[in-house]
């Protein structure tokens, strides 16, 4: 589990039943009820990267009841992310289909989302999908033996196709603003790199 993400990932859910007996009532004290909701949300793919869920991406921050209303707190990857409206619609549709009809989504901007919140298993699926997972954030400071702070040097980006470290950035922006376009000098294939934030 990533240090910044307080939630564990539940197994991927089976698709919800098509017929629902009626609306689900709040069961705030029930751990299994909240686990069911986390499980449902864990089955919603990120609209831009469908091989990982919105929970694995780390943008779902909390699930709780406020009175009779189920509140899902979401931190977008960045404030102008065009997928935010799609994610809100997917959350609403999934909860409605499962019988959780009294719900709302809360946008939580602080703390800001970080690629540190992406789950390890999701990072591997990104690589298998052809996207180099994010590395250490540029500008991360480390204290050396003499006590001086210095920025961590940028690391080489491994090609997700052949594993070569002989890669270079072609464009600061890839298929989405959160990715950069790179090219491998060994296999000659272009690939997206999920920029560390």
SELUMDREN-96019 format. One record per atom (N, C-alpha, C): residue in one letter; x, y, z. Coordinates in pm, whole numbers, plus 50000, padded with zeros to 5 digits. Example, Ala and Ser with C-alpha at 12.3 -4.5 7.8 and 13.67 -1.06 7.14 Angstrom:
! SELUMDREN-96019
a513194943150780a512304955050780a513204967050780s512854977550708s513674989450714s512905000350787
! end
This chain:
! SELUMDREN-96019
x500844988350000x500005000050000x500885012350000x500525022549921x501245035149915x501115042350048x502175049850085x502175056650212x501075067050221x500715073550111x499745084350116x498305079850109x498005067350082x496625062950064x496165054950184x495185060150260x494765053150381x493825041650357x493405039150233x492425028650205x493085016350146x492605004850189x493064992550126x492124989450011x492604982249913x491804978949798x491104965549822x489814965649801x489024953549815x489034946149683x488704933149683x488684925749556x487704932049458x487984930449331x487074935749229x485714929149245x484644937449236x483314932049261x482734924649141x481744916349172x480924910649064x479984921849020x479524921548896x478584931848853x477354931848942x476794943948974x475624944349061x474434937648994x473524932549077x472324926149024x471504936248947x470904931948839x470154941248756x468854945448824x468264936848905x467044940448976x467384943049121x466974954749170x467244958549308x465914958749382x465874952549501x464634951449577x464094965049619x464954974449649x464524987749693x465724995549739x465515008249775x466645016449816x467285011149943x468605012249949x469325007750068x469295018850171x469125015150294x469065024850402x470435026350464x470685037750533x472005039750591x472305029550699x473515024050692x473985014550792x475385018850833x475475031350883x476765037450909x477625029151003x477015021951096x477795014351193x478295001151135x477784997551019x478134984550962x479374985350875x480434978850919x481674978550842x481434971350710x480604960950712x480364953550588x479614961950486x478734970950531x478014979750438x478984989250370x479884995250447x480865004350388x481844996750298x482174984550337x483054976250254x482374973250121x481064970850123x480314968450000x480384980649908x480264992449966x480325004749886x481715006749828x482755004549910x484135005549858x484334995349746x483764983549761x483884973249659x483204977549529x482034983549540x481334988649421x482174999249351x482705008649428x483505019449371x484795013949310x485325003249369x486534996849317x486324990149182x485074988949140x484784983249009x484574993648901x484705006448937x484525017148838x485875020448776x486045018148647x487335021148584x487535036148566x488775040448572x489095054248540x488755056348392x488035067048357x487625068648217x488775070548119x489905075648166x491045077948077x492025066248075x492025058448183x492925046848193x492095035148245x491365028248157x490395018248202x490955005848269x492285004148273x492834992148338x492974993748489x492705005848541x492735007848686x491435014548730x491055011848854x489805017348906x490065030948970x488965038248994x489085051249058x489575049849202x489315038349264x489815035949400x491325033349394x491765025049300x493195022149286x493995034549248x493355043449175x494015056049137x494195065049259x493415062549364x493555070049489x492715082549495x491775084249401x490975096549404x489755095549494x489305083349526x488215081849622x488845082549761x488525093049836x489195095449963x488425090350084x487085090450074x486305086250190x484885082550146x484285073650223x482885069750206x482285069850345x481225077750364x480615078850497x479165083350482x478385080950587x477025086150590x476995099250666x476245108850613x475905121150684x474395120950695x473895117150813x472465114750829x472095102550746x471125104250657x470705093050571x471375093350435x472235103350412x472865104950281x474265098950279x474505090450181x475835084850159x476685095250087x477835098650143x478705108850084x480015102250041x480345103649912x481595098449857x482495110449832x483625110949902x484575122049885x485615118149781x485785126849682x486685124349570x487645136049554x488925132849535x489935142949506x490355141149361x490015150749273x490425149249132x491935149649118x492435143549012x493885143448990x494425157548973x493645166248912x493945180548911x492645187948887x492595200848922x491325208048927x490625209048792x491355208948683x490715210048552x490555196948479x490645185748549x490575172648484x489225170848417x489195168648285x487925167148214x487175154348250x487845144948313x487185132248348x486375133248477x486475144348550x485805145548679x484285143848666x483685150048565x482225148948546x481845134548510x482655127948429x482375114148392x482465105148515x483465107348598x483635099448721x482435101448813x481975113848829x480805116648914x479585109248861x479395109248730x478275102048669x478375087048689x479595081648676x479805067248695x479545063148840x479985071448934x479735068649076x478235068549102x477515078749054x476065079649075x475345067649014x475705064148891x475045052848823x475295039748897x476535037548943x476875025149013x476125024149145x476095035049222x475405034849350x473895033249331x473325040349233x471895039149207x471525024849170x472315018749083x472045005049038x472114995149153x472974998049251x473104989049366x472094992049476x471255002349455x470215005349553x470545016449649x471715022649635x472095033949721x471655046749650x470375050249666x469815061349588x469985074949657x470175075149787x470375087849858x471885089849878x472495096449781x473955098349787x474335111449720x475535115849749x476115127349679x477625125849680x478245132849586x479715132749578x480235146049629x481255145449713x481905157549764x483285158549699x483605170049643x484945172249588x485835177349699x486905170249725x487845173649832x489165177549767x489545190249777x490745195149709x491995194949795x491835193549926x493005193450014x492935181150104x494025173650114x495295175750042x495125172649894x495965179149814x495925176949669x496305162649636x495685157349530x495985143649486x497455142449448x498015130849471x499405128049438x499495114349373x500425112849282x500655099649222x501135089549327x501565094149443x501935085149552x500735076749597x499515081449567x498305074449611x497915063049518x498575061549406x498255050549314x498755037549375x497875027749381x498215014849442x499285007449362x500144999649429x501214992249359x500704982949248x499614975749273x499074966749170x498624974649047x498084986549069x497644995048958x498845000048878x499945002748944x501155007048873x501634996148777x501554983748823x501974972648736x501024971148618x499714972848642x498764971948531x498954983348432x499354995148480x499685006248389x500815001948296x501854995948355x503014991648275x502604981348171x501804971348212x501364961048119x500464966848008x499794977748038x498914984447943x499714993247844x500994995347875x501845003247786x502105017447833x501755020347959x502005033548017x503055031848126x504145039448116x505165038848221x504595045048347x504585037648459x504015043148583x504855054648637x504245063148719x504975074648772x506105070448864x507195077948857x508325075848946x508285085949057x509445088649112x509565098449219x509295112449163x508605120549242x508285133949198x509545142449183x509625149849073x510755158949051x510655169749157x511775173149217x511775183349322x511645177449461x511485164249471x511435157949603x512785160249670x512735165149793x513985168149862x514395156649951x515685154149953x516255144050042x517365150550123x517555145450243x518645150450327x519815140950310x520975146350270x522145137750255x522895136650387x523995129450388x524725126750514x525215139350582x525465149950507x525935162250570x524785170950618x523535166350600x522385173850649x521855183950549x522445184550431x521975194050331x520825188050252x519855196550218x518725191950138x519065193849991x518785183649912x518975184949769x517835178049697x517525182949579x516455177049500x516915163749442x515995154149443x516305141049384x516475142649234x517515136949176x517695138049031x516615130248959x516195134848840x515195127248767x515725113448732x514875103448744x515305089848714x515045086648568x515725076448519x515485071848382x514115065048379x513385067448272x512055061648257x512175048748177x511785037648237x511875024648169x510755023248067x511105018347952x510105015647848x509175004747898x507845006847896x506934996547944x506844984547849x507364985847728x507284974947631x508494965547638x509704971447645x510904962947643x511754964347769x511464974147855x512214975947980x513474984147967x513824988647847x515044996347828x514965009747902x516125014047952x516215027348014x516685037847915x516935033647790x517345043147687x516095049347623x515475058247701x514245064847657x514435079847667x513585087147595x513655101747602x512275107647584x512105119547639x510825126447628x510705132847490x509555130547426x509285136847296x508435149247316x507475148347410x506565159447437x506205159247585x506055171047643x505675171947784x504245167247806x503465166147698x502075161547710x501845149647620x501185139547674x500865127547598x499395127247563x498775115547575x497365114147537x496425121847630x496875124847751x496135133347845x497155142647912x496695153747973x497645163148036x498475157148148x498005146148210x498755140248321x499855130748273x499985129348142x501015120448088x501925128047993x503165123347981x504135128747885x504415118047780x504735122347660x505035112947551x506535110247548x506905097547552x508305093347548x508515083947430x509775081247400x510115071847294x511305063647340x511275050747310x512355041747346x513365041347232x514635043147262x515675042747159x516095028547124x515625018647200x515945004747168x514854998147083x513614998047133x512544991747054x511865001746960x512215014546973x511725025346888x510225028246903x509615022847006x508185025047027x507935037647111x506915045447076x506495056547163x505645051047278x505625058147390x504775054047501x504485066047589x503395065047664x503025075347761x503725072347893x504115083147960x504665082248096x503755090148187x503225083648290x502335090248386x503195099448472x503065112548453x503935122148522x503695121848673x504785121548751x504625122048896x504145135848942x503185135749031x502635148249084x502705147649235
! end
